[in-house]
Amino acid sequence: PETALMVGDHPMDVETGRRAGAKTCAVASGRISLGDLKASGPDYAARDCREMMEILRGNGEFGSPSADV
């Protein structure tokens, strides 16, 4: 779990990942606002998958910052 990333679009996804011992990333899909997702306490939060990849690459979590999204 310490090398896993749980990605989801609902606060329950964040909770599930946290309970599993994984890092979490909340991605706003339109149903739940980005603000509400951030309030659930994910390690990362993004407006969409493109932004998620930019955040993860920028933090060195996934590939290099210059890699194609």
N, C-alpha and C positions, 0 to 999 in steps of 0.2 A: 504493500500500500504506500510506502514512503516514496516510491518512484512513480506512482500513478497520479493521474489528473482526472478528476470527475468534472465533466462539463455538463451543464444543464441550464434550463431556462425557467426554473421554479425554485423557490426557497427550500422545498423538500429535497431537491437534488443536492443543494449545498449541504444540508443537514446529513443526508445519506453519505456523501463523500467524506465529510468531517468525521462521522462516526466510524467510517471504514479506515480512517487514518490517512486518507489521501488529501492532496492539495485540491482546491476547488476553484472552478471558474464559472461564473454566472454570465450567461449571454442573453441579452434581452431579445425575445422573439416577438414582442408585441403584446402578448397577453399580460405579462408582468412588467411593470416599469423598471428601468435601470435603477432608479432610486430605491424601490422596494427590494430589488435583488441585492443591492449593496448593503441594505439594512440587515440582510440575512447573514452577513459576515463572510463572504467568500474571500479566498486569497487574491483573486483577480475578478474584475467585472468589466464587461465590454458591451458595446451597443450591438455588435454583430460579429460574425465569425472572422471577418477580415481584421477587425480591430483586435479580437482575441489573439490571433496569430501574431500581429504586430507587438502586442504587449508581451506575449510569451517569448518571442524572439528577442525583443529588446531587453528582457530580463535574463537571457541566456537559458531559458527553460526548454526551448525547442528550436534547434537549428541556429543559424546565424542571422543577425539583423538584416543582412543584405539578401537573404534567400528569397526566392519568389513566393508570394502568398498564394 
